[in-house]
Amino acid sequence: MSKDFADALSNFTIFSNMHSIINPSSGTWPINLTLPSLSSTPVLQGQKLPNIFPDEPRKKCKTVTACPHSARKHYAKNMCNNCYHRLGRDKTAWACEHHDRKHYAKGKCQFCYLKHYNKSRQEPQSSIENL
């Protein structure tokens, strides 16, 4: 260390630092120490906050036009889910005995598919109960 630095360091003590904290100069502190209150600028109900994020491209959603439920989510053939399963299908079931009914899933009509689905869900439970 240089002699000048050592002299400056010896003059600097914790008490001199404490004195600078108790009696600060006006240049080191902000003029106003109070924080703005949150109630001074309230966000009114219905008022939107400003968007601080850049606008991201949103996925374009198809609109429902082939059925009267325009507010619902698009499913297929410009219809909502319920209308498509009632009106939009044209294939008939081929994997069950109801060849006159419309195809629902896995080649079956809705009745046979749900019957098979519920039966398959109960099989693991019955094997657990037997233990």
Rosetta constraint file for C-alpha pairs under 8 A:
AtomPair CA 1 CA 5 HARMONIC 6.63 0.50
AtomPair CA 1 CA 6 HARMONIC 6.54 0.50
AtomPair CA 2 CA 6 HARMONIC 6.25 0.50
AtomPair CA 3 CA 7 HARMONIC 6.15 0.50
AtomPair CA 4 CA 8 HARMONIC 6.22 0.50
AtomPair CA 5 CA 9 HARMONIC 6.06 0.50
AtomPair CA 6 CA 10 HARMONIC 6.10 0.50
AtomPair CA 7 CA 11 HARMONIC 6.38 0.50
AtomPair CA 8 CA 12 HARMONIC 6.36 0.50
AtomPair CA 9 CA 13 HARMONIC 7.76 0.50
AtomPair CA 12 CA 16 HARMONIC 6.24 0.50
AtomPair CA 12 CA 17 HARMONIC 7.50 0.50
AtomPair CA 13 CA 17 HARMONIC 6.55 0.50
AtomPair CA 14 CA 18 HARMONIC 6.15 0.50
AtomPair CA 15 CA 19 HARMONIC 6.13 0.50
AtomPair CA 16 CA 20 HARMONIC 6.41 0.50
AtomPair CA 17 CA 21 HARMONIC 6.45 0.50
AtomPair CA 18 CA 22 HARMONIC 6.26 0.50
AtomPair CA 19 CA 23 HARMONIC 5.93 0.50
AtomPair CA 19 CA 24 HARMONIC 7.94 0.50
AtomPair CA 20 CA 24 HARMONIC 5.17 0.50
AtomPair CA 20 CA 25 HARMONIC 7.78 0.50
AtomPair CA 24 CA 28 HARMONIC 7.16 0.50
AtomPair CA 24 CA 29 HARMONIC 7.82 0.50
AtomPair CA 25 CA 29 HARMONIC 7.63 0.50
AtomPair CA 36 CA 40 HARMONIC 7.46 0.50
AtomPair CA 37 CA 41 HARMONIC 7.93 0.50
AtomPair CA 38 CA 42 HARMONIC 6.82 0.50
AtomPair CA 43 CA 47 HARMONIC 6.43 0.50
AtomPair CA 43 CA 48 HARMONIC 7.99 0.50
AtomPair CA 43 CA 49 HARMONIC 7.84 0.50
AtomPair CA 61 CA 74 HARMONIC 7.76 0.50
AtomPair CA 62 CA 74 HARMONIC 6.16 0.50
AtomPair CA 62 CA 78 HARMONIC 7.51 0.50
AtomPair CA 63 CA 70 HARMONIC 7.03 0.50
AtomPair CA 63 CA 73 HARMONIC 7.68 0.50
AtomPair CA 63 CA 74 HARMONIC 6.15 0.50
AtomPair CA 63 CA 78 HARMONIC 6.79 0.50
AtomPair CA 64 CA 69 HARMONIC 6.98 0.50
AtomPair CA 64 CA 70 HARMONIC 4.99 0.50
AtomPair CA 64 CA 71 HARMONIC 7.57 0.50
AtomPair CA 64 CA 72 HARMONIC 7.21 0.50
AtomPair CA 64 CA 73 HARMONIC 7.18 0.50
AtomPair CA 64 CA 74 HARMONIC 5.45 0.50
AtomPair CA 64 CA 78 HARMONIC 4.87 0.50
AtomPair CA 64 CA 79 HARMONIC 5.28 0.50
AtomPair CA 64 CA 80 HARMONIC 6.53 0.50
AtomPair CA 65 CA 70 HARMONIC 6.42 0.50
AtomPair CA 65 CA 78 HARMONIC 5.50 0.50
AtomPair CA 65 CA 79 HARMONIC 6.62 0.50
AtomPair CA 66 CA 77 HARMONIC 7.48 0.50
AtomPair CA 66 CA 78 HARMONIC 5.26 0.50
AtomPair CA 66 CA 79 HARMONIC 5.38 0.50
AtomPair CA 67 CA 78 HARMONIC 7.51 0.50
AtomPair CA 67 CA 79 HARMONIC 5.51 0.50
AtomPair CA 67 CA 80 HARMONIC 7.17 0.50
AtomPair CA 67 CA 83 HARMONIC 6.75 0.50
AtomPair CA 69 CA 79 HARMONIC 7.88 0.50
AtomPair CA 69 CA 80 HARMONIC 6.81 0.50
AtomPair CA 72 CA 80 HARMONIC 6.12 0.50
AtomPair CA 73 CA 80 HARMONIC 6.00 0.50
AtomPair CA 73 CA 81 HARMONIC 7.81 0.50
AtomPair CA 74 CA 78 HARMONIC 6.28 0.50
AtomPair CA 74 CA 79 HARMONIC 5.86 0.50
AtomPair CA 74 CA 80 HARMONIC 5.05 0.50
AtomPair CA 74 CA 81 HARMONIC 7.23 0.50
AtomPair CA 75 CA 79 HARMONIC 5.88 0.50
AtomPair CA 75 CA 80 HARMONIC 5.03 0.50
AtomPair CA 75 CA 81 HARMONIC 5.17 0.50
AtomPair CA 75 CA 84 HARMONIC 7.35 0.50
AtomPair CA 76 CA 80 HARMONIC 6.96 0.50
AtomPair CA 76 CA 81 HARMONIC 7.35 0.50
AtomPair CA 76 CA 84 HARMONIC 6.57 0.50
AtomPair CA 77 CA 84 HARMONIC 7.27 0.50
AtomPair CA 77 CA 88 HARMONIC 6.95 0.50
AtomPair CA 79 CA 83 HARMONIC 5.97 0.50
AtomPair CA 79 CA 84 HARMONIC 5.58 0.50
AtomPair CA 79 CA 88 HARMONIC 7.72 0.50
AtomPair CA 80 CA 84 HARMONIC 6.07 0.50
AtomPair CA 81 CA 85 HARMONIC 6.40 0.50
AtomPair CA 82 CA 86 HARMONIC 6.30 0.50
AtomPair CA 83 CA 87 HARMONIC 5.64 0.50
AtomPair CA 83 CA 88 HARMONIC 6.79 0.50
AtomPair CA 84 CA 88 HARMONIC 4.27 0.50
AtomPair CA 84 CA 89 HARMONIC 6.56 0.50
AtomPair CA 85 CA 89 HARMONIC 6.33 0.50
AtomPair CA 85 CA 104 HARMONIC 7.60 0.50
AtomPair CA 89 CA 102 HARMONIC 6.88 0.50
AtomPair CA 89 CA 103 HARMONIC 7.36 0.50
AtomPair CA 90 CA 102 HARMONIC 6.79 0.50
AtomPair CA 90 CA 103 HARMONIC 7.83 0.50
AtomPair CA 91 CA 102 HARMONIC 5.88 0.50
AtomPair CA 91 CA 103 HARMONIC 5.63 0.50
AtomPair CA 92 CA 99 HARMONIC 6.10 0.50
AtomPair CA 92 CA 100 HARMONIC 6.37 0.50
AtomPair CA 92 CA 101 HARMONIC 5.61 0.50
AtomPair CA 92 CA 102 HARMONIC 4.19 0.50
AtomPair CA 92 CA 103 HARMONIC 4.65 0.50
AtomPair CA 92 CA 109 HARMONIC 7.77 0.50
AtomPair CA 93 CA 98 HARMONIC 6.54 0.50
AtomPair CA 93 CA 99 HARMONIC 5.19 0.50
AtomPair CA 93 CA 100 HARMONIC 7.18 0.50
AtomPair CA 93 CA 101 HARMONIC 6.02 0.50
AtomPair CA 93 CA 102 HARMONIC 5.55 0.50
AtomPair CA 93 CA 103 HARMONIC 4.20 0.50
AtomPair CA 93 CA 104 HARMONIC 7.32 0.50
AtomPair CA 93 CA 107 HARMONIC 5.26 0.50
AtomPair CA 93 CA 108 HARMONIC 4.93 0.50
AtomPair CA 93 CA 109 HARMONIC 5.39 0.50
AtomPair CA 94 CA 98 HARMONIC 7.68 0.50
AtomPair CA 94 CA 99 HARMONIC 5.86 0.50
AtomPair CA 94 CA 103 HARMONIC 7.59 0.50
AtomPair CA 94 CA 107 HARMONIC 5.35 0.50
AtomPair CA 94 CA 108 HARMONIC 6.35 0.50
AtomPair CA 95 CA 106 HARMONIC 7.53 0.50
AtomPair CA 95 CA 107 HARMONIC 4.81 0.50
AtomPair CA 95 CA 108 HARMONIC 5.20 0.50
AtomPair CA 96 CA 107 HARMONIC 7.32 0.50
AtomPair CA 96 CA 108 HARMONIC 5.40 0.50
AtomPair CA 96 CA 109 HARMONIC 7.14 0.50
AtomPair CA 96 CA 112 HARMONIC 6.96 0.50
AtomPair CA 98 CA 108 HARMONIC 7.96 0.50
AtomPair CA 98 CA 109 HARMONIC 6.89 0.50
AtomPair CA 101 CA 109 HARMONIC 6.09 0.50
AtomPair CA 102 CA 109 HARMONIC 5.89 0.50
AtomPair CA 102 CA 110 HARMONIC 7.91 0.50
AtomPair CA 103 CA 107 HARMONIC 5.98 0.50
AtomPair CA 103 CA 108 HARMONIC 5.65 0.50
AtomPair CA 103 CA 109 HARMONIC 4.90 0.50
AtomPair CA 103 CA 110 HARMONIC 7.19 0.50
AtomPair CA 104 CA 108 HARMONIC 5.89 0.50
AtomPair CA 104 CA 109 HARMONIC 4.95 0.50
AtomPair CA 104 CA 110 HARMONIC 5.05 0.50
AtomPair CA 104 CA 113 HARMONIC 7.35 0.50
AtomPair CA 105 CA 109 HARMONIC 6.94 0.50
AtomPair CA 105 CA 110 HARMONIC 7.21 0.50
AtomPair CA 105 CA 113 HARMONIC 6.62 0.50
AtomPair CA 106 CA 113 HARMONIC 7.48 0.50
AtomPair CA 108 CA 112 HARMONIC 5.96 0.50
AtomPair CA 108 CA 113 HARMONIC 5.54 0.50
AtomPair CA 109 CA 113 HARMONIC 6.02 0.50
AtomPair CA 110 CA 114 HARMONIC 6.10 0.50
AtomPair CA 111 CA 115 HARMONIC 6.17 0.50
AtomPair CA 112 CA 116 HARMONIC 6.08 0.50
AtomPair CA 113 CA 117 HARMONIC 6.00 0.50
AtomPair CA 114 CA 118 HARMONIC 5.97 0.50
AtomPair CA 115 CA 119 HARMONIC 6.14 0.50
AtomPair CA 116 CA 120 HARMONIC 6.15 0.50
AtomPair CA 117 CA 121 HARMONIC 6.36 0.50
AtomPair CA 118 CA 122 HARMONIC 6.36 0.50
AtomPair CA 119 CA 123 HARMONIC 6.42 0.50
AtomPair CA 120 CA 124 HARMONIC 7.61 0.50
AtomPair CA 121 CA 125 HARMONIC 7.38 0.50
AtomPair CA 122 CA 126 HARMONIC 6.26 0.50
AtomPair CA 123 CA 127 HARMONIC 6.48 0.50
AtomPair CA 124 CA 128 HARMONIC 6.40 0.50
AtomPair CA 125 CA 129 HARMONIC 6.27 0.50
AtomPair CA 126 CA 130 HARMONIC 6.35 0.50
AtomPair CA 127 CA 131 HARMONIC 6.86 0.50
